């Protein structure tokens, strides 16, 4: 079977978590920060960055973690719509997952995002450096990255059976 590369994305108006997986192996992970008030220019900057990621790698799938509809701002809904449109433009299949789907997929006893991060570090020990930061605000910052990794893993296992 050909190698499957997945771009995991956890979008937000301040932080966008990204993870790149190939055949279930974590190749790269990061958080892109967009400070200041959300504007059309900030949206375009986020989309432009995603385009550079897609153009720099061969991506077969996008796995996007989406917030609960009741807790989603119009800005987030628009950003997710732009991500889906970007996937369509690049001919990439896009899957979306709620946080509840991700927590349920990995283990029934995961009740919060911190437990999800702990579970992911068991599979990818390189993430422990990020998970055990002493600064709570840093953990808030990196939770997007853990969500992106989780979405990518869920997608990989979904497409490979």
N, C-alpha and C positions, 0 to 999 in steps of 0.2 A: 504494500500500500504506500502511496506517496506520503511524504511528510505533510502534516497538517499544522499550519501556523494560525494561531488565534490571538487576536488583540482583545484583551479584556479592558473594559472601560467602566469606571464608576464616576459619572458626571456630577458636577456641582457648580454653583456659581462662584465659589472661591477656590475650590480645589478640584482637580480632575485626576483620579487615580488611573494608572495604566499598567498593564501587565502584558508581556508577550510570552506565549507558550508555544513550543513546537513539540508535537507528539507527547504532550503531557509534561514536558520538562520546562521549567521556568527559565527563560532566557534573559529577561530583563523586567524590571519593575521600577516605577517612579511615581511621583506626584508632581503635577504641574500646577503652580499657584497663579491665580489671577486676582490681584489685589484691587481694592477700590469698588465703587458701585458698579453693578452690572449694566453694561451698555451694549448697543449693537456692535460697537468697535471691539469690545471685550469678547463678544460672541464670535466675531469674525477671526479674532486672534486665536481663540480656542480651536475653531474649525481649521484654520490654516495650520496649526501645529499638528492636528490629527492627520491632515493631508500629508505633511512631511513624514510622519510615522508610516503611513500607508505607502508612500512612494519610496521610502528607504528600505522596505522589506516586502517580501511576498506574503501577503496575509490572505488566508482562505476564508476566515470567519471573524465576525465581530461578536463579542459577548458583552452585553451592556446591562449593568445592574441599574434598575429603575426604582425610584422611591415610590412609596404608596401614593396612590392618586390623591387621597385626601390631604397628604402632606406635601404635595408638589406645587411649586409656584409656576406661574405661567412661563417664567424664564427657563426653568428646568425642563418643562414640557417642550418648549421650543428648542432647547439644546438637544434633547433626545430626538426630536423630530429631525433636526439637522444631521445628527449622527446617522440616523436611518437613511436619510437622503444621500449622505456621503457614501454609505455602504452600497446603496443602489447604483450611484454614479460609478463606483469602482467595480461593480459586479460581484460584490461580496455579500454572502448571506449574513444577516444580522439576527441574533437571538437576544431576547430581553428576559431578565430574571428579577423578581422582587427579592428583597432581603429575606423575606419569609421562605421563599423557594430555596435560596442558597443555604440558609441555616438548616432547613429540613433535609436538604440533599446530603449534607455532610454528616450529620448525626442528629438524631431526634432530641438529644439532650442539650443542644446548643441553644441558649436562650438570649444571648446578646452578642454584639459585634466583637467584644473582647474575647469571648469564648471561641468565636469563629476564627479570630486571628490566632489564638493559641492552637486551635486544631490545625490550621494551615502551616504553622511552624513545625509541626510534627512531620509533615511531608516535605517541606522546604526549609531546612534548618537555617539557611542563609537569612531568612526573614526574622530570626530571633533578635538580631541586633536592633531592628526596628521595633519589634513588639515590646521589648523590655526597656524602653526609654523611660527615664524618671519623670519627665515633663508631661503632664496630662495633656497640655495643648499640642504637644508633638504627637501623642497618641491619636488625638482628634484629627490631626493633619494626615497621619498615615492610614487611618481606617479606610479611606477611599482606595488606597493601594491594595489593602487586603481584600476589599470587596471586588476589585478588578481581577485579582488573582482567583478568587472564588468563582466569579462568573466565567473566567476562562477555563477553569478546571471542569465546572459543570458542563460547559459547552463541549469540551473535548470528550468527556465520557458520554455525552448524549449523541455525538456524531460517530463515535467509534463503537458504540454498542455496549 
